[in-house]
Amino acid sequence: MIANLDNLIELFQKMESTGFDTSMPLKWSFYFVDPSKEKLTKLYAELSEKNYVLEKIYRIDENVTEWTLHASKVDILTPEKLHKRNIAFNQLAEYCEVALYDGWDVEKIQ
Protein backbone atom coordinates (compact mmCIF):
# COMPACT_ATOMS: atom_id res chain seq x y z
CA MET A 1 0.00 0.00 0.00
CA ILE A 2 1.29 3.43 -0.82
CA ALA A 3 1.35 5.51 2.37
CA ASN A 4 0.37 9.14 1.76
CA LEU A 5 -0.15 11.53 4.67
CA ASP A 6 -1.87 14.23 2.59
CA ASN A 7 -4.51 11.73 1.45
CA LEU A 8 -5.09 10.63 5.04
CA ILE A 9 -5.57 14.20 6.24
CA GLU A 10 -8.20 14.68 3.53
CA LEU A 11 -9.88 11.36 4.37
CA PHE A 12 -10.06 12.25 8.07
CA GLN A 13 -11.74 15.54 7.17
CA LYS A 14 -14.30 13.65 5.07
CA MET A 15 -14.84 11.15 7.87
CA GLU A 16 -15.54 13.92 10.35
CA SER A 17 -17.95 15.62 7.94
CA THR A 18 -19.93 12.36 7.69
CA GLY A 19 -20.30 11.82 11.42
CA PHE A 20 -17.13 10.02 12.49
CA ASP A 21 -15.69 11.44 15.70
CA THR A 22 -12.02 10.62 15.14
CA SER A 23 -11.15 11.79 18.65
CA MET A 24 -13.04 8.79 20.03
CA PRO A 25 -12.15 5.08 19.78
CA LEU A 26 -13.06 3.51 16.43
CA LYS A 27 -12.65 -0.01 15.11
CA TRP A 28 -9.74 0.02 12.68
CA SER A 29 -9.35 -2.96 10.34
CA PHE A 30 -6.17 -3.84 8.47
CA TYR A 31 -5.75 -6.27 5.56
CA PHE A 32 -2.83 -8.35 4.31
CA VAL A 33 -2.85 -10.59 1.22
CA ASP A 34 -0.67 -13.57 0.29
CA PRO A 35 -1.00 -16.93 -1.51
CA SER A 36 0.22 -18.63 1.69
CA LYS A 37 -2.21 -18.89 4.59
CA GLU A 38 0.73 -19.97 6.77
CA LYS A 39 2.63 -16.73 6.12
CA LEU A 40 -0.45 -14.73 7.08
CA THR A 41 -0.80 -16.77 10.26
CA LYS A 42 2.81 -15.97 11.17
CA LEU A 43 2.24 -12.29 10.42
CA TYR A 44 -0.79 -12.32 12.69
CA ALA A 45 1.37 -13.71 15.51
CA GLU A 46 3.28 -10.43 15.31
CA LEU A 47 0.07 -8.40 15.38
CA SER A 48 -1.40 -10.34 18.29
CA GLU A 49 1.50 -9.19 20.46
CA LYS A 50 0.18 -5.63 19.92
CA ASN A 51 -3.40 -6.55 20.90
CA TYR A 52 -4.83 -6.84 17.39
CA VAL A 53 -7.84 -9.13 17.03
CA LEU A 54 -7.96 -11.74 14.28
CA GLU A 55 -11.23 -11.21 12.46
CA LYS A 56 -10.54 -13.94 9.90
CA ILE A 57 -8.22 -15.39 7.31
CA TYR A 58 -10.21 -16.14 4.20
CA ARG A 59 -10.42 -16.51 0.45
CA ILE A 60 -12.94 -14.40 -1.41
CA ASP A 61 -14.06 -17.57 -3.17
CA GLU A 62 -12.62 -20.96 -4.13
CA ASN A 63 -11.36 -19.61 -7.49
CA VAL A 64 -9.06 -17.09 -5.80
CA THR A 65 -5.58 -18.36 -4.94
CA GLU A 66 -4.77 -15.60 -2.47
CA TRP A 67 -5.70 -15.48 1.18
CA THR A 68 -6.65 -12.31 3.04
CA LEU A 69 -5.86 -11.64 6.68
CA HIS A 70 -8.30 -9.25 8.37
CA ALA A 71 -7.14 -7.97 11.77
CA SER A 72 -8.63 -5.17 13.81
CA LYS A 73 -8.02 -2.97 16.82
CA VAL A 74 -10.11 -0.44 18.68
CA ASP A 75 -7.98 2.67 18.78
CA ILE A 76 -7.85 6.45 18.49
CA LEU A 77 -5.79 7.41 15.45
CA THR A 78 -4.82 10.70 13.88
CA PRO A 79 -3.83 10.98 10.22
CA GLU A 80 -0.19 11.05 11.35
CA LYS A 81 -0.54 7.94 13.51
CA LEU A 82 -2.35 6.05 10.76
CA HIS A 83 0.33 7.12 8.30
CA LYS A 84 3.04 5.72 10.58
CA ARG A 85 1.03 2.52 11.02
CA ASN A 86 0.67 2.12 7.24
CA ILE A 87 4.43 2.47 6.84
CA ALA A 88 5.03 -0.02 9.66
CA PHE A 89 2.57 -2.51 8.15
CA ASN A 90 4.27 -2.26 4.76
CA GLN A 91 7.53 -3.08 6.56
CA LEU A 92 5.90 -5.91 8.53
CA ALA A 93 4.57 -7.46 5.31
CA GLU A 94 8.04 -7.29 3.81
CA TYR A 95 9.64 -8.73 6.98
CA CYS A 96 7.15 -11.63 7.03
CA GLU A 97 7.51 -12.12 3.26
CA VAL A 98 3.80 -11.47 2.77
CA ALA A 99 2.90 -10.22 -0.69
CA LEU A 100 0.89 -7.15 0.26
CA TYR A 101 -0.36 -4.92 3.03
CA ASP A 102 -3.65 -4.08 1.36
CA GLY A 103 -4.82 -1.17 3.48
CA TRP A 104 -7.30 -0.30 6.16
CA ASP A 105 -10.92 0.38 6.90
CA VAL A 106 -12.69 2.00 9.86
CA GLU A 107 -16.08 1.72 11.47
CA LYS A 108 -17.92 3.26 14.36
CA ILE A 109 -18.22 1.25 17.54
CA GLN A 110 -21.83 0.32 18.22
C-alpha contacts under 8 A as a table, 3 or more apart, distances in Angstrom:
res1	aa1	res2	aa2	distance
1	M	86	N	7.57
1	M	90	N	6.78
1	M	100	L	7.21
1	M	101	Y	5.79
1	M	102	D	5.64
1	M	103	G	6.05
3	A	83	H	6.23
3	A	86	N	5.97
3	A	87	I	6.23
4	N	7	N	5.54
4	N	8	L	6.54
4	N	83	H	6.85
5	L	8	L	5.04
5	L	9	I	6.24
5	L	79	P	6.68
5	L	80	E	6.69
5	L	83	H	5.73
6	D	9	I	5.20
6	D	10	E	6.41
7	N	10	E	5.16
7	N	11	L	6.12
8	L	11	L	4.89
8	L	12	F	6.04
8	L	79	P	5.35
8	L	80	E	8.00
8	L	82	L	7.83
8	L	83	H	7.24
9	I	12	F	5.23
9	I	13	Q	6.38
9	I	79	P	5.41
10	E	13	Q	5.15
10	E	14	K	6.38
11	L	14	K	5.03
11	L	15	M	6.08
12	F	15	M	4.91
12	F	16	E	6.17
12	F	22	T	7.51
12	F	78	T	7.98
12	F	79	P	6.71
13	Q	16	E	5.21
13	Q	17	S	6.26
14	K	17	S	5.05
14	K	18	T	6.35
15	M	18	T	5.23
15	M	19	G	6.55
15	M	20	F	5.28
15	M	21	D	7.88
15	M	22	T	7.81
16	E	19	G	5.32
16	E	20	F	4.73
16	E	21	D	5.90
16	E	22	T	6.80
17	S	20	F	7.26
20	F	108	K	7.05
21	D	24	M	5.73
22	T	25	P	7.23
22	T	26	L	7.30
22	T	76	I	6.78
22	T	77	L	7.01
22	T	78	T	7.31
23	S	76	I	6.28
23	S	77	L	7.63
23	S	78	T	7.99
24	M	76	I	5.89
25	P	74	V	5.98
25	P	75	D	4.91
25	P	76	I	4.69
25	P	109	I	7.52
26	L	74	V	5.42
26	L	75	D	5.66
26	L	76	I	6.32
26	L	106	V	6.75
26	L	107	E	6.08
26	L	108	K	5.29
26	L	109	I	5.75
27	K	72	S	6.66
27	K	73	K	5.75
27	K	74	V	4.39
27	K	75	D	6.52
27	K	106	V	5.63
27	K	107	E	5.29
27	K	108	K	6.25
27	K	109	I	6.21
28	W	72	S	5.42
28	W	73	K	5.39
28	W	74	V	6.03
28	W	75	D	6.88
28	W	104	W	6.96
28	W	105	D	5.91
28	W	106	V	4.54
28	W	107	E	6.67
29	S	70	H	6.67
29	S	71	A	5.66
29	S	72	S	4.18
29	S	73	K	6.61
29	S	104	W	5.36
29	S	105	D	5.04
29	S	106	V	6.00
30	F	69	L	8.00
30	F	70	H	5.81
30	F	71	A	5.37
30	F	72	S	6.03
30	F	102	D	7.55
30	F	103	G	5.82
30	F	104	W	4.37
30	F	105	D	6.54
31	Y	68	T	6.61
31	Y	69	L	5.49
31	Y	70	H	4.82
31	Y	71	A	6.58
31	Y	101	Y	6.10
31	Y	102	D	5.18
31	Y	103	G	5.59
31	Y	104	W	6.19
32	F	40	L	7.36
32	F	68	T	5.65
32	F	69	L	5.07
32	F	70	H	6.88
32	F	93	A	7.52
32	F	98	V	7.49
32	F	99	A	7.83
32	F	100	L	5.62
32	F	101	Y	4.41
32	F	102	D	5.25
32	F	103	G	7.50
33	V	40	L	7.57
33	V	66	E	6.52
33	V	67	W	5.67
33	V	68	T	4.56
33	V	69	L	6.33
33	V	98	V	6.89
33	V	99	A	6.06
33	V	100	L	5.16
33	V	101	Y	6.44
33	V	102	D	6.56
34	D	37	K	7.02
34	D	39	K	7.41
34	D	40	L	6.90
34	D	66	E	5.34
34	D	67	W	5.46
34	D	68	T	6.70
34	D	98	V	5.53
34	D	99	A	4.99
34	D	100	L	6.60
35	P	65	T	5.90
35	P	66	E	4.12
35	P	67	W	5.61
35	P	99	A	7.80
36	S	39	K	5.38
36	S	40	L	6.69
36	S	66	E	7.18
36	S	67	W	6.73
37	K	40	L	5.16
37	K	41	T	6.22
37	K	57	I	7.47
37	K	67	W	5.95
38	E	41	T	4.98
38	E	42	K	6.29
39	K	42	K	5.11
39	K	43	L	6.20
39	K	96	C	6.88
39	K	97	E	7.30
39	K	98	V	6.34
40	L	43	L	4.94
40	L	44	Y	6.11
40	L	57	I	7.80
40	L	67	W	7.94
40	L	68	T	7.79
40	L	69	L	6.24
40	L	98	V	6.88
41	T	44	Y	5.07
41	T	45	A	6.44
42	K	45	A	5.11
42	K	46	E	6.94
42	K	96	C	7.40
43	L	46	E	5.33
43	L	47	L	6.66
43	L	92	L	7.59
43	L	93	A	7.41
43	L	96	C	6.01
43	L	98	V	7.85
44	Y	47	L	4.83
44	Y	48	S	5.97
44	Y	54	L	7.36
44	Y	69	L	7.89
44	Y	71	A	7.75
45	A	48	S	5.17
45	A	49	E	6.71
46	E	49	E	5.59
46	E	50	K	7.34
47	L	50	K	5.32
47	L	51	N	6.78
47	L	52	Y	5.52
48	S	51	N	5.01
48	S	52	Y	4.98
48	S	53	V	6.67
48	S	54	L	7.81
49	E	52	Y	7.42
51	N	73	K	7.12
52	Y	71	A	6.18
52	Y	72	S	5.48
52	Y	73	K	5.04
53	V	71	A	5.43
53	V	72	S	5.16
53	V	73	K	6.16
54	L	57	I	7.88
54	L	69	L	7.88
54	L	70	H	6.43
54	L	71	A	4.60
54	L	72	S	6.62
55	E	69	L	7.89
55	E	70	H	5.40
55	E	71	A	5.27
55	E	72	S	6.71
56	K	69	L	6.13
56	K	70	H	5.42
56	K	71	A	7.13
57	I	67	W	6.62
57	I	68	T	5.49
57	I	69	L	4.48
57	I	70	H	6.23
58	Y	67	W	5.47
58	Y	68	T	5.35
58	Y	69	L	6.74
59	R	62	E	6.76
59	R	64	V	6.43
59	R	65	T	7.47
59	R	66	E	6.42
59	R	67	W	4.88
59	R	68	T	6.20
60	I	64	V	6.45
60	I	67	W	7.77
60	I	68	T	7.98
61	D	64	V	5.67
62	E	65	T	7.55
64	V	67	W	7.91
77	L	80	E	7.84
77	L	81	K	5.63
77	L	82	L	5.97
78	T	81	K	5.11
78	T	82	L	6.12
79	P	82	L	5.18
79	P	83	H	6.00
80	E	83	H	5.01
80	E	84	K	6.29
81	K	84	K	5.13
81	K	85	R	6.16
82	L	85	R	4.89
82	L	86	N	6.08
83	H	86	N	5.11
83	H	87	I	6.37
84	K	87	I	5.14
84	K	88	A	6.14
85	R	88	A	4.93
85	R	89	F	5.99
86	N	89	F	5.09
86	N	90	N	6.18
86	N	103	G	7.42
87	I	90	N	5.17
87	I	91	Q	6.36
88	A	91	Q	5.02
88	A	92	L	6.06
89	F	92	L	4.78
89	F	93	A	6.05
89	F	101	Y	6.38
90	N	93	A	5.24
90	N	94	E	6.36
90	N	100	L	7.46
90	N	101	Y	5.62
91	Q	94	E	5.05
91	Q	95	Y	6.04
92	L	95	Y	4.93
92	L	96	C	6.04
93	A	96	C	5.20
93	A	97	E	5.88
93	A	98	V	4.81
93	A	99	A	6.82
93	A	100	L	6.26
93	A	101	Y	6.00
94	E	97	E	4.90
94	E	98	V	6.05
94	E	99	A	7.44
94	E	100	L	7.99
95	Y	98	V	7.70
98	V	101	Y	7.76
